[in-house]
Amino acid sequence: MPSSSIPAQLAKIRQLRTAPLILELDLTDGLAETRPSDPISAFAARNRAVLPDVLDGLRRARDDARVSSLVARLGGRPIGLAAVQELRRAIADFADAGKTTIAWAESFGEFSASNVQYYLATAFEQIWLQPSGDLGLTGIAVERIFLRGVLDRLGAEFQVAKRHEFKSAAEQLTETGFSEPARQATERLTASVTEQIVQAIADRRGLSWDRVSELIDAGPFLAARAHAEGLIDELGYRDEVYAHARKQAGPDATVLYLGRYQRGRAMAERARTAVLQRSTVPEPGVALIYATGPIRRGRSGRGPLTGGAMGSDTIAAAIRTAAKDQHTRAIVLRVNSPGGSYVASDTIWREVVRARSGGKPVVVSMGDVAASGGYYISMAADEIVAQPGTITGSIGVLTGKPVLGAAIGRAGVSSDLVSHGAHAAMFSQLRPFSTDEWTLVNDWLDHIYADFTGKVATGRGMTTEQVHEVAKGRVWSGADALAHGLVDELGGLDRATAIARRRAGLPDSAPVRVFPRTRPIDRLRPAASSESRGAAATTLLADGWGPAWELALRAGLSPYGPLMLPGNWVFE
C-alpha cells in the first residue's frame, strides 16, 4: 500500500468509529426467549433474535450518543404477546432518550392475521409498509378441533378425569365443541388480549377506542387503505425506508445489526470487568435462571420428538448453586413454561422455598406462558411479575387414557391378557379403568389438586377457598391474574430484576449473572456429584416420557405430565 494512502485509510477508520449508527433489528424469524444451550436447538435458532440480547442492546444504545435510530423489520413469524409487551417498553425507553424509531414490513400477514406484530409496530414512532403489502388487523380468535365424532365412529373412547371444570386439555377428545367453562375462560382471555391491543393502538395512533374497534371489524386492509385510515405512516420499499433513516441520521451514518452492536459492547464490558476482578472481590449481584419449556424430571435437554424442555435436576441445581453462591444476593427466576410433570414441578418449587428460607429473595419474571406447572414453580417466590398478556394460572390437573379395544375389534383384531396383580393392566389402552382403578385415579388427582392449591394459598397469602375460586384449571391473562391476586405486579424482566436488587439492598448497577454457569464440557462428562457445577448442565439428547404419558401422547395430550397447559397459546 502506498504510504500516501495510509492517512486516508486511518481517517476512514476514525470516521467509521465516530459516525452515527443506525441499528437494525430483524424480527421476521421470530424472537427466542433465551439462547438454547444444546447444539441442535442453537443451530435451528441461529438466525433468530434473542429477547435478553435485544433488551440489553437497546439499554446500551439508549445511552450511546453515536446511536441515532433503530430500524426494525417486522411482519414474519409470530412472537409471544408477553415478549412483545416487554419489547414495546424497551423501544419506548429508547425513544424517550431522543432516538428515532422506525418499524417497517413488507406485509403484516400477507392477507392473514398479524395483530400482535402490528401491536409491536405501534411502539415505534413511524410505521412503514410496502405498497404491495397489507395489514392483518383482524382481532383475536382461538379455534380448537374436536375429535369426539371421529372416535365415536371408530368405536374408540377416551377416559379422562380432571380437577376442575376449566381444565380443558382433553376436551378435544371428549367433546364436540367448547364446554361452557372452557368457552367462558376462552372468551375472557381473548377479550383481555383484545383490550390490551385496542388500547395500545388507540394511544399510539391517536384514535378513539371505538374507532379502533371499528377498524378491527373492517380488517384486513390493503396497504393504501391502512395508510388512509391512519394505521400506517408511510408506504414505501426497503430502500426508501433506509434512505429516510439516513436522511435523519446523516449521510455518513453506518448501519449495524443490533445483535452485533450488543455483542461488541458486552464483550468490551466483560473484558473491563475481568481486568478489575483480577485485583478486586467480585461485586455482589443477582442470579438469573431461565426456566423455559415443558417441565420434566431429569436434566434439561432436547428429546427426539418433543423438542427442548426444562429438567427439574438442571433447574433445581441452578437454584441451589445460586443460593450458595457468596456473591449472589437475590435470584430472578424467568419462567416461560406451560407446565408438565407434577413431581418435577414440586422438585423445583422446593428449591425456591429453600433459597428463600436461606435468606436469598426470589423474584419470578413470567414470560409468554407461566401456567399449570409453570405457575407451580413460581408460586413460592417473594414476588411475581407478569406482563398483561402472559398466559398464567391453570391451577388444576388432569389425566386420561384412550380405550381402543372395541375399535380394533371392528377391524377384526383381538387381544388377550395374562396378568398378576389386580391393577397390572391398569394403563392398558385396550380396556377401560375398573371401578377400583377409577378410585385410585381420582385419589391421585385429589391429592395433586389439594397440594397445588394449598401451596398457592401459602405462597400468595390467600385462603384455600379464595384459591379454589381462581383455580379450577382456569387460564388467565396476566392483567386478570393481577386482579385476582395470582401475581404481584405487571412488568418485564427489567422490573423483576429491579425488585430483586431492592429486596437484596443492592444498587441499581449491581450485576446480573446467568445461572447455571456451566461449560460445554459439563454436558459431555458425568458430574462429580449432585452438588457440582456439572449437575446443572443440560443434556445433548434426552427424553422424559413415562409409560402412562406415552399413552397420553398417542391420545393427543402432552407427554410431560398432568400439570400441562393444552394447545398453542401464541396469538397472531
C-alpha positions in Angstrom: 0.0 0.0 0.0 1.5 3.4 -0.9 2.4 5.4 2.1 0.3 8.4 0.9 -2.9 6.3 1.2 -2.3 5.4 4.9 -3.6 8.7 6.3 -6.7 8.3 4.2 -7.3 4.8 5.5 -6.8 5.9 9.1 -9.2 8.8 8.5 -11.8 6.3 7.2 -11.4 4.1 10.2 -11.8 7.1 12.5 -14.9 8.1 10.6 -16.4 4.6 11.0 -15.7 4.7 14.7 -17.3 8.1 15.2 -20.1 8.1 12.5 -23.7 8.0 13.7 -25.2 4.5 14.0 -28.5 3.2 12.6 -29.3 0.0 14.4 -31.2 -2.7 12.6 -33.4 -5.3 14.2 -34.9 -8.1 12.1 -37.7 -9.9 13.8 -39.1 -11.8 10.8 -37.7 -15.1 12.1 -39.4 -14.6 15.5 -37.9 -13.9 18.9 -36.4 -16.5 21.2 -36.8 -16.3 25.0 -33.2 -17.2 25.6 -30.3 -18.7 23.6 -30.6 -22.5 23.5 -27.9 -24.4 25.4 -28.0 -27.6 23.3 -26.3 -27.5 19.9 -29.3 -28.8 17.9 -31.6 -26.1 19.2 -28.9 -23.5 18.9 -28.3 -24.4 15.2 -32.0 -24.3 14.5 -32.4 -20.8 16.1 -29.1 -19.3 14.8 -30.9 -16.6 12.8 -33.4 -15.7 15.5 -33.1 -12.7 17.7 -32.9 -13.4 21.4 -35.0 -11.3 23.8 -32.4 -10.7 26.5 -29.9 -9.7 23.9 -32.3 -7.3 22.2 -33.3 -5.7 25.6 -29.6 -5.4 26.6 -28.7 -3.9 23.2 -31.5 -1.3 23.5 -30.4 -0.4 27.0 -26.8 0.2 25.9 -27.9 2.1 22.8 -30.2 4.3 24.7 -27.2 6.0 26.4 -24.8 5.9 23.4 -24.5 9.2 21.8 -23.4 7.6 18.5 -26.7 5.7 18.1 -29.2 7.9 16.3 -32.0 5.5 15.4 -33.5 2.0 15.3 -35.0 0.4 12.2 -36.9 -2.8 12.8 -38.2 -5.2 10.2 -41.5 -6.9 11.3 -44.2 -9.0 9.8 -42.8 -12.5 10.0 -43.1 -15.4 12.4 -45.4 -15.0 15.4 -43.9 -13.6 18.6 -45.4 -14.2 22.0 -47.6 -11.4 23.4 -45.7 -11.0 26.6 -42.4 -10.8 24.8 -43.9 -8.2 22.5 -45.0 -6.2 25.6 -41.5 -6.4 27.1 -40.0 -5.2 23.8 -42.5 -2.4 23.4 -41.4 -1.0 26.8 -37.8 -1.1 25.8 -38.5 0.6 22.5 -40.4 3.4 24.3 -37.5 3.9 26.7 -35.1 4.0 23.7 -37.3 6.7 22.0 -37.5 8.7 25.2 -33.8 9.2 25.1 -34.2 11.2 21.9 -33.7 8.4 19.4 -35.7 7.8 16.2 -37.6 4.5 15.9 -38.9 3.2 12.6 -40.8 -0.1 12.0 -41.3 -1.4 8.5 -42.8 -4.5 7.0 -43.2 -5.9 3.5 -46.6 -7.1 4.8 -48.3 -7.6 8.2 -49.6 -11.0 7.5 -49.9 -11.1 3.7 -53.7 -11.3 4.0 -53.6 -13.4 7.2 -53.9 -12.4 10.9 -51.0 -10.3 12.2 -52.5 -8.5 15.2 -49.6 -8.9 17.6 -46.9 -8.0 15.0 -48.8 -4.7 14.3 -49.3 -4.2 18.1 -45.5 -4.3 18.3 -45.2 -1.8 15.4 -47.3 0.7 17.3 -44.4 1.1 19.8 -42.4 2.8 17.0 -42.7 6.5 16.1 -43.0 5.7 12.4 -44.6 2.6 10.7 -43.8 1.9 7.0 -45.5 -0.7 4.8 -44.6 -1.9 1.4 -47.2 -0.7 -1.1 -47.9 -4.3 -2.2 -48.4 -5.4 1.4 -51.4 -5.5 3.7 -52.3 -5.2 7.3 -53.8 -8.2 9.0 -55.6 -6.4 11.8 -58.5 -8.7 12.3 -59.0 -9.3 16.0 -58.1 -12.3 18.3 -59.5 -15.8 17.7 -59.0 -19.1 19.5 -60.1 -22.1 17.5 -60.0 -25.8 18.5 -60.5 -29.0 16.6 -62.6 -31.6 18.4 -62.3 -35.3 17.5 -65.1 -36.8 19.6 -67.2 -37.6 16.5 -64.3 -39.4 14.8 -63.7 -41.5 18.0 -67.4 -42.4 18.1 -67.3 -43.6 14.5 -64.3 -45.8 15.3 -65.8 -47.2 18.4 -63.0 -45.7 20.5 -63.3 -43.9 23.8 -61.2 -41.6 25.9 -61.4 -41.7 29.6 -60.5 -38.5 31.4 -60.5 -37.2 35.0 -59.7 -33.7 35.9 -59.6 -31.1 38.7 -61.7 -29.0 37.9 -64.1 -27.9 35.2 -61.8 -25.3 33.5 -59.0 -27.9 32.9 -60.0 -28.5 29.3 -56.9 -30.1 27.7 -58.7 -33.4 26.9 -61.9 -31.8 25.6 -60.7 -32.2 22.0 -61.2 -35.9 22.6 -64.2 -35.9 24.8 -66.4 -33.1 23.4 -67.7 -31.9 20.0 -67.2 -28.2 20.9 -66.2 -25.9 23.8 -67.7 -26.9 27.1 -69.4 -24.0 28.9 -66.5 -23.4 31.4 -63.9 -23.6 28.6 -65.9 -21.1 26.5 -66.2 -18.8 29.4 -62.5 -18.8 30.2 -61.5 -18.5 26.5 -63.9 -15.6 25.9 -62.5 -13.7 28.8 -58.9 -14.4 27.8 -59.4 -13.2 24.2 -61.3 -10.2 25.5 -58.4 -9.3 27.8 -55.9 -9.6 25.0 -58.1 -7.6 22.6 -58.5 -4.8 25.3 -54.7 -4.5 25.6 -54.2 -4.3 21.8 -57.0 -1.9 21.2 -55.8 0.5 24.0 -52.3 0.5 22.7 -53.3 1.2 19.1 -55.7 4.0 20.3 -53.0 5.6 22.4 -50.2 5.4 19.8 -52.1 6.2 16.7 -54.3 9.0 18.2 -57.5 7.2 17.6 -60.5 6.6 19.8 -61.2 3.2 21.3 -64.5 2.9 19.3 -62.7 3.8 16.1 -60.0 1.1 16.7 -62.7 -1.4 17.4 -64.5 -0.4 14.1 -61.2 -0.8 12.2 -60.6 -4.3 13.7 -64.0 -5.3 12.5 -63.2 -3.9 9.0 -59.8 -5.6 8.6 -57.7 -6.9 7.0 -56.6 -3.9 4.9 -54.7 -3.3 1.7 -51.7 -1.0 2.2 -53.4 2.1 0.7 -56.4 1.7 2.9 -54.3 1.1 6.1 -52.5 4.3 5.2 -55.7 6.3 4.6 -57.1 5.1 7.9 -54.1 6.4 9.9 -52.8 2.9 10.8 -49.6 3.3 8.7 -47.4 6.4 8.4 -45.8 5.8 5.1 -45.9 3.5 2.1 -42.5 2.5 0.8 -40.0 -0.1 0.0 -36.9 -1.1 1.9 -34.6 1.3 0.1 -37.0 4.2 0.8 -37.2 3.3 4.5 -33.4 3.3 4.8 -33.0 6.4 2.7 -35.4 8.1 5.1 -33.4 6.8 8.1 -30.1 8.0 6.7 -31.6 11.4 5.9 -32.4 11.8 9.6 -29.2 10.3 10.9 -26.8 12.0 8.4 -25.2 10.9 5.2 -22.2 9.3 6.9 -24.4 7.1 9.2 -23.4 3.4 9.5 -26.0 0.6 9.6 -25.3 -2.2 12.1 -27.4 -5.0 13.4 -28.5 -4.5 17.0 -27.2 -8.0 17.9 -23.7 -7.3 16.5 -23.7 -3.9 18.4 -24.9 -5.6 21.6 -22.2 -8.3 21.5 -19.4 -5.9 20.8 -20.4 -3.6 23.7 -21.0 -6.6 26.0 -17.6 -8.2 25.2 -15.8 -4.9 25.9 -17.6 -4.6 29.2 -16.7 -8.2 30.2 -13.1 -7.5 29.3 -13.0 -4.4 31.5 -14.8 -6.4 34.3 -12.3 -9.2 34.0 -9.4 -6.8 34.5 -11.0 -5.2 37.5 -11.8 -8.6 39.1 -8.2 -9.7 39.0 -7.4 -7.3 41.8 -10.8 -6.9 43.5 -13.5 -9.1 45.0 -16.4 -9.8 42.6 -19.3 -7.4 43.1 -22.4 -8.8 44.8 -25.3 -9.2 42.3 -28.4 -11.1 41.2 -28.6 -14.6 39.8 -30.8 -15.0 36.7 -32.1 -18.5 36.0 -34.1 -19.3 32.8 -36.9 -21.9 33.4 -38.0 -22.4 29.8 -40.1 -25.1 28.2 -42.2 -28.0 29.4 -41.2 -29.4 32.7 -40.0 -33.0 33.2 -37.9 -35.0 35.6 -34.1 -35.2 35.0 -31.9 -32.8 33.2 -32.9 -30.2 30.7 -32.3 -31.1 27.1 -33.9 -31.9 23.8 -36.0 -35.0 23.0 -36.1 -36.6 19.5 -39.8 -35.7 19.1 -40.7 -33.4 22.0 -38.2 -30.6 21.5 -36.5 -28.7 24.2 -37.6 -29.0 27.8 -36.5 -27.9 31.3 -35.4 -30.7 33.6 -36.0 -30.5 37.3 -32.5 -31.7 38.1 -31.0 -28.8 36.0 -33.2 -26.0 37.3 -33.1 -27.2 40.9 -29.3 -27.5 40.8 -29.1 -24.0 39.3 -31.2 -22.6 42.2 -29.1 -24.5 44.8 -25.9 -23.2 43.2 -27.2 -19.6 43.2 -28.4 -19.8 46.7 -25.0 -21.0 47.9 -23.0 -18.5 45.9 -21.4 -15.9 48.2 -21.7 -13.2 45.6 -25.4 -13.8 44.9 -27.8 -11.7 47.0 -31.1 -12.4 45.2 -32.4 -14.7 42.5 -34.6 -13.9 39.5 -36.4 -17.0 38.1 -37.5 -16.3 34.5 -40.4 -18.7 33.9 -41.7 -19.3 30.4 -43.4 -22.7 30.6 -46.8 -24.4 30.0 -46.0 -26.9 32.8 -45.7 -30.7 32.7 -44.7 -33.1 35.4 -46.2 -32.6 38.9 -43.3 -34.3 40.6 -40.7 -32.3 38.6 -42.6 -29.0 39.3 -42.6 -29.9 43.0 -38.9 -30.5 43.0 -38.2 -27.0 41.6 -40.8 -25.5 44.0 -38.9 -27.0 46.9 -35.6 -25.3 45.9 -37.4 -21.9 45.6 -38.6 -22.4 49.1 -35.2 -23.4 50.4 -33.5 -20.4 48.7 -35.9 -18.0 50.4 -35.5 -19.7 53.8 -31.7 -19.3 53.4 -32.1 -15.6 53.0 -32.0 -15.2 49.3 -35.0 -13.3 47.9 -36.6 -14.9 44.8 -38.5 -12.9 42.3 -40.3 -14.6 39.3 -40.5 -12.9 35.9 -43.1 -14.5 33.8 -42.7 -14.7 30.0 -45.3 -15.6 27.4 -46.7 -18.6 29.4 -46.4 -19.5 33.1 -49.3 -21.8 33.6 -50.1 -25.1 35.3 -46.7 -26.5 36.3 -45.2 -23.1 35.2 -47.3 -21.4 37.8 -46.4 -24.2 40.3 -42.7 -23.4 40.2 -43.5 -19.7 40.5 -46.0 -19.5 43.4 -43.5 -19.7 46.3 -41.5 -16.6 45.2 -41.3 -13.4 47.2 -42.9 -11.5 44.3 -44.3 -12.5 40.9 -44.0 -10.1 37.9 -46.0 -10.8 34.7 -46.8 -9.0 31.5 -50.5 -8.1 30.9 -50.5 -10.7 28.1 -48.8 -13.5 30.0 -50.9 -16.7 30.0 -50.9 -17.8 33.6 -52.9 -19.8 36.2 -54.4 -23.1 35.0 -54.2 -24.3 38.6 -55.6 -27.8 38.1 -54.7 -31.3 37.0 -56.0 -34.0 34.6 -55.2 -37.4 33.4 -56.7 -39.9 31.0 -56.2 -42.7 28.5 -57.7 -43.9 25.2 -59.7 -47.1 25.3 -59.3 -48.8 21.9 -60.5 -52.4 22.4 -63.8 -52.0 20.6 -62.2 -50.0 17.8 -59.6 -52.7 17.0 -62.3 -55.3 17.4 -64.2 -53.7 14.5 -61.1 -54.3 12.3 -61.0 -58.0 13.2 -58.1 -57.6 15.7 -58.4 -59.4 19.0 -56.4 -59.2 22.2 -55.8 -61.4 25.2 -54.3 -60.7 28.6 -52.3 -62.6 31.3 -51.5 -60.6 34.4 -50.5 -60.9 38.0 -51.7 -58.2 40.3 -55.2 -56.6 40.5 -54.1 -53.5 38.7 -51.3 -54.8 36.5 -53.1 -53.8 33.3 -54.5 -50.5 34.7 -52.9 -48.5 31.9 -53.8 -50.8 29.1 -55.2 -49.0 26.0 -57.5 -51.9 25.3 -59.7 -51.9 28.3 -61.3 -49.2 30.5 -60.5 -48.4 34.1 -62.3 -50.6 36.6 -64.2 -49.1 39.5 -61.2 -49.7 41.8 -58.8 -48.1 39.3 -61.0 -45.1 38.9 -60.9 -44.7 42.7 -57.1 -44.7 42.5 -57.0 -42.2 39.6 -59.3 -39.8 41.5 -57.4 -40.1 44.7 -54.3 -39.2 42.8 -55.9 -36.2 41.2 -57.5 -35.1 44.6 -54.0 -35.3 46.2 -52.3 -33.2 43.5 -55.1 -30.5 43.4 -55.1 -30.2 47.2 -51.3 -30.0 47.3 -51.2 -27.4 44.4 -53.9 -25.1 45.8 -52.6 -25.4 49.3 -49.2 -24.3 48.3 -50.7 -21.4 46.2 -52.6 -20.3 49.4 -49.4 -20.4 51.4 -47.3 -18.6 48.8 -49.8 -16.0 47.9 -51.2 -15.3 51.4 -54.8 -16.5 50.4 -57.2 -18.9 51.9 -57.8 -22.2 50.2 -61.3 -21.1 49.4 -60.0 -18.0 47.7 -57.5 -20.0 45.7 -60.2 -22.5 44.6 -62.3 -19.7 43.2 -59.5 -18.6 40.8 -58.1 -22.1 40.3 -60.3 -25.0 38.9 -57.9 -25.2 36.0 -58.8 -21.8 34.6 -56.3 -19.9 32.4 -56.0 -16.1 33.0 -54.2 -13.2 31.2 -51.5 -11.5 33.3 -53.8 -8.5 33.7 -56.6 -10.6 35.1 -54.2 -12.7 37.2 -53.1 -9.4 38.9 -56.7 -8.5 39.7 -57.2 -12.0 41.3 -54.0 -11.9 43.4 -52.1 -14.6 41.4 -49.3 -12.1 40.5 -48.0 -9.0 42.3 -47.1 -6.6 39.5 -47.2 -6.1 35.8 -43.8 -5.7 34.0 -40.9 -7.5 32.4 -37.6 -8.9 33.3 -36.1 -5.5 34.0 -38.8 -4.8 36.6 -38.3 -8.1 38.2 -34.5 -7.5 38.4 -35.1 -4.1 39.9 -37.3 -5.6 42.6 -34.7 -8.3 43.3 -32.0 -5.7 43.7 -34.2 -3.6 46.1 -35.1 -6.6 48.2 -31.4 -7.6 48.5 -30.3 -4.0 49.3 -28.2 -3.8 46.1 -27.6 -0.7 44.0 -29.3 -0.3 40.6 -26.0 -1.1 38.9 -25.5 -4.4 40.6 -24.6 -7.1 38.0 -26.9 -9.8 36.8 -25.2 -13.2 36.3 -26.9 -16.1 34.5 -27.0 -19.5 36.3 -26.2 -22.3 35.7 -22.7 -21.1 34.8 -21.6 -24.3 33.0 -19.1 -25.0 30.2 -19.8 -27.1 27.1 -17.6 -29.9 28.5 -20.0 -30.2 31.5 -22.7 -31.6 29.1 -20.3 -34.3 28.0 -18.7 -35.7 31.2 -20.5 -37.1 34.2 -21.0 -34.7 37.1 -18.8 -35.3 40.2 -21.9 -35.1 42.4 -25.3 -33.6 42.5 -23.7 -30.6 44.2 -21.2 -29.9 41.5 -21.5 -27.4 38.6 -21.9 -30.2 36.1 -25.2 -31.3 37.7 -26.8 -28.1 36.4 -25.7 -28.8 32.8 -28.2 -29.7 30.0 -28.0 -33.0 28.1 -27.4 -33.2 24.4 -30.3 -35.6 23.9 -32.9 -36.5 26.4 -36.5 -37.8 26.7 -38.8 -37.6 29.7 -41.6 -39.9 28.6 -43.0 -42.3 31.2 -45.3 -45.3 30.3 -48.5 -43.5 31.2 -47.7 -40.5 29.2 -46.8 -42.5 26.1 -50.5 -43.3 26.1 -51.3 -39.7 26.6 -49.2 -38.6 23.7 -50.9 -41.1 21.4 -54.2 -39.7 22.5 -53.1 -36.1 21.7 -52.2 -35.0 25.3 -48.8 -33.7 26.5 -46.2 -36.4 27.2 -44.7 -34.3 30.0 -47.3 -34.8 32.8 -50.6 -33.8 34.4 -49.8 -30.2 35.1 -49.7 -29.1 31.5 -51.5 -26.3 29.6 -53.1 -27.5 26.4 -52.6 -26.2 23.0 -50.5 -23.4 21.4 -51.1 -20.1 23.1 -49.3 -17.8 20.7 -51.7 -15.2 19.4 -51.4 -13.8 15.9 
